[in-house]
Amino acid sequence: MNLESLIRPNIIRLKPYASARHEFTGTGDVFLDANENPYESGVNRYPDPLQQALKQRISTLKKIPTECIFLGNGSDEAIDLILRIFCTPGEDQIMVLPPTYGMYQVSADIADVDVIKVRLDNDFQPDIQAIKSAITPNTKVLFLCSPNNPTGNRLDQSLVLELLDYFKGIVVVDEAYIDFCADHTLLPFLKNYDHLIIMQTLSKAWGMAAVRLGMAFASPQLIGYFNKVKAPYNINILTQRFVLDRLSREEEMKQQVKQLQEEKLKLIDAFKTMKEVVQVYPSDSNFLLIKCLHADEVYSGLIQQGIVVRNRSKEPGCEGCLRITVGTAEENSILLDHMKS
Ligand SMILES: Cc1ncc(COP(=O)(O)O)c(C=O)c1O
């Protein structure tokens, strides 16, 4: 595939900013090149602009070469860069499959890029025929979210692969919740598809939402464009150090995922006994979408008790639905007590 033809011409021409730490990467004794304060404080020097040590660790963890990894200030940074790299404002379009994560639309609106929407089917799976017929020559990026937010389910892998084979633009698969169904990641397919970008994040199962670290995995050629366009030192040194240390706690993360899976099953059982809840949708993530008879009343009743869930009832395809994150055993039983009363 000719990837260059998908990149905005100004980005191909762009001469990126060359920061001091980018221009000289070797070991030196005296650094007088970056106008830093020389007195040691632990944070007085600029960080590695390409975060090599952290990428090395992520590379081992994910079995993906470092040159196929981009790290951003949350996956939201990766979404924004995708819009800026591939989509010419006022000309190109992205495609999203609602109900889905809202940031694709927001980033497109900020970038003045049109959004084609093709609804997921009744099982919240991609409608292949409708997608194929809605694609235009200006459709540059197709955003797929699996497991999907707010529905919670995985997209059928054979359908995702069919779309990858068919669509000649960029296919983004947002795997923010993949650690809750880790066997289903598309990472092993990365080497087969130059136009595939997989996004993951440390904000969910890894428990580091406040740290803001998102990952994008793609061909070295595409990652080269991310690096060309990103802010020079986009991941600060505190994040780099903290994450490097925390990633050694993979077992703890897996244990918590197991615990949350068990809690999710308990919530499903409890919701199924409630007359107010007419449907509990299948979930491969750490949250449940439930359809209620009176979603707005349940939502405000919970708020009055200080229990905050997400009211998704205004989203297309989610009428009457609340999205409920699986909490600790204690939090879940507080929720259930109030919903039963
Ligand atoms: C599907 C999806 N993608 C991305 C994100 C954002 O992730 P990050 O915290 O890495 O920006 C979220 C957050 O809720 C999400 O639900």
The ligand as an ORCA input file, in Angstrom:
! r2SCAN-3c Opt
* xyz 0 1
  C     -12.335      3.880     23.928
  C     -11.454      4.850     24.626
  N     -10.344      5.266     24.024
  C      -9.526      6.146     24.614
  C      -9.808      6.649     25.858
  C      -8.888      7.687     26.455
  O      -7.796      7.100     26.953
  P      -6.616      7.989     27.591
  O      -6.928      8.106     29.032
  O      -5.402      7.183     27.303
  O      -6.604      9.308     26.879
  C     -10.962      6.254     26.530
  C     -11.284      6.803     27.850
  O     -12.322      6.659     28.405
  C     -11.808      5.324     25.897
  O     -12.941      4.917     26.474
*
